[in-house]
């Protein structure tokens, strides 16, 4: 989209346009997208798994952790609001949980959606059973179901440590 077209698009919305600033912003945001140097590409600690291995990885994750969260980002730095909300709710119950960053591996991201037949992330598992996403977790928290589900796990974790 050319500068005059962008200018015409924003002007009717009531924005006061300063063409000299708009020009630098409009063109600065498009440069360098296609040929990013390897030094600036994201690096991941884990090697991506193959699509046929994704189901095995998912089964191993949910069988070895009483509570497991597939999320965007990591619990200390979630990359979306829903993943953040899921982490904060689980943290509020004091339960230890495993997690996997689906942004680090596209095969896991697509594999978990196929595994649960649920299209969105985050996805929460308790005792190997798929519970749902952030909205369901929040609903269970509000009506008291989540406390009943997580209380035995929290007590077991507390007595084990």
N, C-alpha and C positions, 0 to 999 in steps of 0.2 A: 504494500500500500504506500503510495507516495505521500510526501509531506502535505501537499495541498488537500489530498483526500482525507488524511488524518485530521487536519485542521478543520475541514468542513464537518467531519463526523463529531468532533467534540464541541464545536462552537454552539450548535443548537441546544446542547445540554446545559448551557449556562456557564460553562467554564470560561474564565478569562484567560485567553491564550497569549503567552509571550512567545512569539515565533522563534526567537533566538534560543530560548531554553528548550522549547519543544523540539526543535531541529536536532539538538545534540542528544536528547533523550531518545527520540525516535530512531536515530541511526545507531546509537551506542548499544541498544539492546539486541540488535540483530547480528552484530559482528561476532565472528569466532565460534558460532554454534557448530558448524559442520566439521571443522578440522581442529579439534582440541588436542593439544599435545598430551602424550601418555602421562606426563607428570601431574596433569590436572584431572585425569579421569579417576573415578572412585576406585578405591582399593578395598578389598574384602579380606578378612582374616581366614574365612573358610573358603575352600574350593567349591564351586558350584557342583551340585550333583547332577547326574544324568536323569532324564525324565523317568526312565524305568526304575531308578533307585529312589525316587521321591517318595513313593508309597512306603518303602521299607524304612526310610528315615522318619517319616511321620509316625508310623506304627511304633518305632523304637522310642521316639520322643514321648508319646502319650502313655506308653507302658512303663517307662522308667521314672516318670514324675507324677505324683498324685494330682497336681494342678499344672497345666501347661497352657501357654499363651502364644499363639502365632500372631505376630504384630508387625507393624511398620516401625522400624527402629529398634531400640533396646530399652529396657525398663528405665534406665537412668536418663535416656534421651529419646523419647518417642517422637516419631516423625509425623504423626497425625493426631488430631484431637481425640478420636475414638480410641486409638491405642493408648493414649495418655489416660483417658478416663478409665479404661479397663485396668491399667496398672494401678491407678490411685485407689480404685475400689478394692482390688486384691490386697494392696498394701494396707488399707484401712482395717482389714480383717487379720492382719499379722500372719498371713499364711505365706510360706515359701513356695515359689513357683518357678518352673522352668519357662524359658521363652526362646523363640527363634525369630530373627529378623527376616521377614519374607522379601524385603527389598534386596537382600544380599544374594538371593538365588531365585531366578525366574521359574525354575522347575518346581521348587518348593511352593512358590506363590500360586502357581497354577495347579499343582498337585493337591494342595490342601483344599482348594475350591472344589476339585473333583471328588476328593475323599469324603467331604461332608455334604456335597451338593448345596453349598452355601456360598453365595457370590462375593461376600464382602470380608474384609479384614478389619479388625481383629477377630480371632476365633479362639474360644476358651474351651478347654477340656478339663473335666474333673473325674478322676478315677477311670480314665480311659474313655469316658462318655462325652460326646460333643454337647456342650451346654448352649452355645449360641455366640452372638456377637456382643458388642458393647451395649446395645440397647436392651437386649435380653438380660445381660448381667446387671444392668442398672435397675431394671424392673424387678428382678429377683431380690436385689438389695433393698428396694423400697418396700416390698411386701413381706420381707423376712425369710424368704426361701433360701437365700444365699447363705445366711448365717447357719441355718440348719444343715446345709450341704457342706460348708467349710469348717464348722466347729470341730467335728471329729478329726479332721485332717490336721488342724492347728494344734489340737491337744496331743495327737500322736507325734507331731513334729517337735512339740515342746518337751515331751517326755523322752524323746530320743536324743535330745541335745543336752 
